[in-house]
Amino acid sequence: MAGNSMKDIKNRIRSMESTRQITKAMEMVAASKLRTAQEKAVASKPYLDILHDTVKNLATAQPEETSVFFQEREGGKTLCVVIAGDRGLAGGYNSAVLKMAQEAMDGKESVFLPMGKKAVEFFGSRGIVEKDYAVAEDVQVGSCFSLAKNLTKEFLKGTYNEIVLCYTEFQSVLSQTPKALRLLPLRDVEHEKTRKKSPLYEPDGNTVLHAIVPEYLGGLIYASLCQCRASEQAARRSAMDAATQNADEMIEDLSLKFNRARQGAITREITEIVAGAES
């Protein structure tokens, strides 16, 4: 019995050592990808800030004219763009943003445009997917601007009265927060009433606004995608680090049990030898 017990423990130790090698390797890969994702997230911010200021200036330049991009609409269909990951093993990264998106659309007539395999699987099984980008890693900056142009066109046609983006904001390596941002109608752009002199636009502010809004939304989607990629790698790194630590603890506990079992077996053998010699 002792021999079988020792063999089982040894097999479990080998299995945990193999698991630990995998989790450690995945942690190192995630850490490497995280650096690249962080750089892209930081690099996209200046362009987005310039676009935001431009839209804000356009809104200020025509206070008497209300653009369709700022008008609230009653009822109608809401499109929710959801960005998740292509793979699991990232802690609660995927489940958090998917759950938040579902709660944000609760009570609304809504359809979803998922990015990433996990989002496609989640919403596709519920039959509420309008269109999808199955592999989030394949979505590049050009795809984001093409998507933004299509979304703007559908919003102007009245297909959707509201467009919402659900993504994960990267705050730090240890903190990622799922967020819902309304893309259209624009509500995060405030009019600067204190501006003394507004810039002049040719041919007019409204025409320029119609041209710049798709670019602004494309920048938002791309920046959010960069945030999500950084968040996913940070979450995976933390999850794999925790898994590696758990494997270390289990190996230590199993090694202690193995040593105790071996010590017990040696003690029994000595006892049997002594008893045999005495008899």
Summary of the structure (lengths in Angstrom):
residues: 279
radius of gyration: 28.2
end to end distance: 24.9
largest distance: 112.9
contacts: 841
relative contact order: 0.19
helix: 63%
strand: 13%
